[in-house]
Amino acid sequence: MTTPNLHLDKKGKKCKRGTSAFREGEASKESINLKLSRLAKDQLQDMSDRLAISRSEVIEQLLRNHSNSLILLLEENKFD
């Protein structure tokens, strides 16, 4: 199964806020609470606005599609 583009569902249409791209076999989503700095929150909102998807979908896609790259970046920067 190929992973959908960051801002497209499996039919190639943009995901709307409050919805996510359908993924076969996906477990139901769970709520979590995050505390972010104002800067991080604003950057997340900017990404969400630019991609026309929800903030949670931005995080979901980053983790699903780029977790190895994110780990390398975090290890390299040691959370600076």
C-alpha positions as CSV (number, residue, x, y, z in Angstrom):
1,M,0.0,0.0,0.0
2,T,1.4,3.4,-0.9
3,T,1.2,6.3,1.5
4,P,-1.0,9.2,0.4
5,N,0.6,12.6,-0.2
6,L,0.7,14.8,2.9
7,H,-2.4,16.7,1.8
8,L,-4.2,14.3,-0.4
9,D,-6.6,11.5,0.4
10,K,-6.5,8.2,-1.5
11,K,-8.7,9.6,-4.3
12,G,-6.2,12.5,-4.8
13,K,-8.5,15.1,-3.3
14,K,-7.4,17.5,-0.6
15,C,-8.4,16.5,2.9
16,K,-10.8,18.9,4.6
17,R,-10.3,20.1,8.1
18,G,-11.7,17.7,10.6
19,T,-11.3,14.7,8.3
20,S,-8.3,12.5,7.6
21,A,-7.3,10.5,4.6
22,F,-8.8,7.0,4.9
23,R,-6.3,4.3,5.5
24,E,-7.2,0.6,5.3
25,G,-6.9,-1.2,8.6
26,E,-6.4,2.0,10.6
27,A,-7.3,1.8,14.2
28,S,-9.6,4.4,15.7
29,K,-7.9,7.6,16.8
30,E,-7.3,8.5,20.4
31,S,-7.2,11.9,22.0
32,I,-4.0,13.1,23.7
33,N,-3.0,16.4,25.2
34,L,0.2,18.2,24.1
35,K,1.8,21.3,25.5
36,L,3.7,23.4,22.8
37,S,5.4,26.7,23.0
38,R,3.6,29.5,21.3
39,L,6.1,29.4,18.4
40,A,5.6,25.6,17.9
41,K,1.8,26.1,18.0
42,D,2.0,28.9,15.5
43,Q,4.2,26.9,13.2
44,L,1.9,23.9,13.4
45,Q,-1.1,26.1,12.6
46,D,0.8,27.6,9.6
47,M,1.4,24.1,8.3
48,S,-2.2,23.2,8.8
49,D,-3.4,26.3,7.0
50,R,-1.0,25.9,4.1
51,L,-1.9,22.2,3.6
52,A,-5.7,22.7,4.4
53,I,-5.7,19.8,6.8
54,S,-6.1,19.7,10.6
55,R,-3.3,20.1,13.0
56,S,-3.7,16.6,14.2
57,E,-3.5,15.3,10.6
58,V,-0.2,17.3,10.1
59,I,1.3,15.5,13.1
60,E,-0.2,12.1,12.0
61,Q,1.3,12.5,8.5
62,L,4.7,13.6,9.8
63,L,4.9,10.7,12.2
64,R,3.6,8.1,9.7
65,N,5.7,9.2,6.8
66,H,8.8,10.9,8.2
67,S,9.5,9.3,11.6
68,N,13.0,8.1,10.7
69,S,14.0,11.5,9.4
70,L,12.6,13.2,12.5
71,I,14.5,10.8,14.8
72,L,17.7,11.6,12.9
73,L,17.1,15.4,13.1
74,L,16.3,15.2,16.8
75,E,19.3,13.1,17.6
76,E,21.5,15.4,15.6
77,N,20.2,18.6,17.3
78,K,19.7,17.0,20.8
79,F,16.4,18.9,21.2
80,D,17.9,22.4,20.7
